[in-house]
Amino acid sequence: MRAGDEHMLRRFIPLANDDASRNHYDMSSDKSSVWLLKKYGTGNVHGPVSFEKLLEWANAAQINPHDLISEDDDNWKKAPMVDGLQMDWLIEVPGNPLYGPTSPGAVLEFLQLGEIELSTTLVNCCTGESMTVEEAPFYKQEVNSEMLILRIAQLEEELRAATETIASLEARIAEFEGVPV
């Protein structure tokens, strides 16, 4: 892993909790419908999975730019080189090398986690155009609905937990003071 990648991937979610994560595969099935993901650094292989699942992982920031993808367990290429994964965005992280290329979903995930800001500069690898996250074409499409709904749910859960804590503490104070609750 390159210097600077650690903070971008600190919240990496395990890829699978099912039979799709294993080290050896029966590749006798239709090779065009199955894909394998080899994680950079560990060499762990996940799959076989559908391309839709790979795209889901890429958009959830679970595939990093150094991971390898294969359709046949023989020929591997870096994830950003796989057509359709949309890993076309570099993130300029101050004081660190560029991170990426990564997907729009991963950029939004990093934004939601607070690892980048709306003012963070992105570079589109296909066009060479630089822009902030806020100016990116995918930002306006996604953030106004999904990200706000997720944030509201998180805040509601935090409020519920805080309310329970306050009620518990008030009961303990009353108990110590000998006041009936």
Sequence and secondary structure as in RCSB ss.txt:
>XXXX:A:sequence
MRAGDEHMLRRFIPLANDDASRNHYDMSSDKSSVWLLKKYGTGNVHGPVSFEKLLEWANAAQINPHDLISEDDDN
WKKAPMVDGLQMDWLIEVPGNPLYGPTSPGAVLEFLQLGEIELSTTLVNCCTGESMTVEEAPFYKQEVNSEMLIL
RIAQLEEELRAATETIASLEARIAEFEGVPV
>XXXX:A:secstr
  TTHHHHTTT   S SSTTB S   TTS GGG EEEE TTT  EEEEE HHHHHHHHHTT S TT EEESSSS 
EEEGGGSTTS   EEE  TTS  EEEE HHHHHHHHHTTSS TT EEEETTT  EEEGGGSHHHHHHIIIIIHHH
HHHHHHHHHHHHHHHHHHHHHHHHHHHT   
